[in-house]
Amino acid sequence: MTELRATFGGPGVSDEEFLLRYIMKGETEVEAMRAAGAPRQYFNASLPLLTLLQELGKHKAVRYINVQRSRDRLSVENRSLN
């Protein structure tokens, strides 16, 4: 165990950090993971309209949206800004 710990960070590395480095087979992969930052949230394809409305709600400057496909149309207006 001492030999493995020396290979993957030395005696000052926490158990969690040691296991992470061991599982990922070294520091290069760990650095790449950390450089990628926090997990990203992607749009949910199973509820596209709800996801669209939630994301648009985060942008207060968006007051009106019109979505149209063929003869079907959906219009949404944010009247709270009037």
C-alpha positions in Angstrom: 0.0 0.0 0.0 2.9 2.4 0.8 4.3 1.8 -2.7 1.0 2.5 -4.4 0.4 5.6 -2.3 3.9 6.9 -3.3 3.1 6.3 -6.9 -0.2 8.1 -6.7 0.6 11.2 -4.8 2.7 10.5 -1.8 2.0 10.4 2.0 0.3 13.8 2.2 -2.5 12.8 -0.2 -5.9 12.1 1.4 -7.5 8.7 1.1 -10.2 10.1 -1.3 -7.6 11.8 -3.5 -5.4 8.6 -3.5 -8.4 6.5 -4.6 -9.4 9.0 -7.3 -5.8 9.0 -8.7 -5.6 5.2 -8.5 -9.0 4.7 -10.2 -8.2 7.2 -13.0 -4.7 5.8 -13.4 -2.8 8.9 -12.7 -2.8 12.6 -12.5 -3.3 13.6 -16.1 -6.8 12.3 -16.2 -7.6 13.9 -12.8 -6.3 17.2 -14.0 -8.4 17.0 -17.2 -11.5 16.2 -15.2 -10.9 19.2 -12.9 -10.2 21.5 -15.9 -13.5 20.5 -17.4 -15.2 22.2 -14.4 -18.6 21.5 -12.8 -21.0 19.1 -14.6 -22.9 20.9 -17.3 -26.7 20.8 -17.5 -28.0 19.8 -20.9 -31.5 20.3 -22.2 -33.9 17.5 -21.4 -35.0 16.0 -24.7 -38.0 14.3 -23.1 -39.7 17.6 -22.2 -38.4 20.1 -24.8 -41.1 22.7 -24.4 -40.9 22.8 -20.6 -37.1 23.0 -20.8 -37.3 25.8 -23.3 -39.7 27.8 -21.1 -37.6 27.3 -18.0 -34.5 28.4 -19.8 -36.2 31.5 -21.3 -37.5 32.4 -17.9 -33.9 32.9 -16.7 -33.5 35.7 -19.2 -35.6 38.7 -18.0 -35.1 40.6 -21.3 -37.1 38.0 -23.2 -40.7 39.2 -23.2 -42.3 37.3 -26.0 -41.7 34.1 -27.8 -43.4 32.5 -30.8 -42.8 28.9 -31.8 -44.3 27.7 -35.1 -44.2 24.4 -36.9 -46.3 24.1 -40.0 -49.8 25.4 -39.1 -49.3 25.0 -35.4 -48.2 28.0 -33.3 -47.5 28.6 -29.7 -47.1 32.2 -28.4 -45.9 33.0 -24.8 -45.7 36.6 -23.4 -44.2 37.7 -20.2 -46.6 40.5 -19.0 -44.9 41.0 -15.6 -42.5 43.4 -17.2 -45.2 45.8 -18.6 
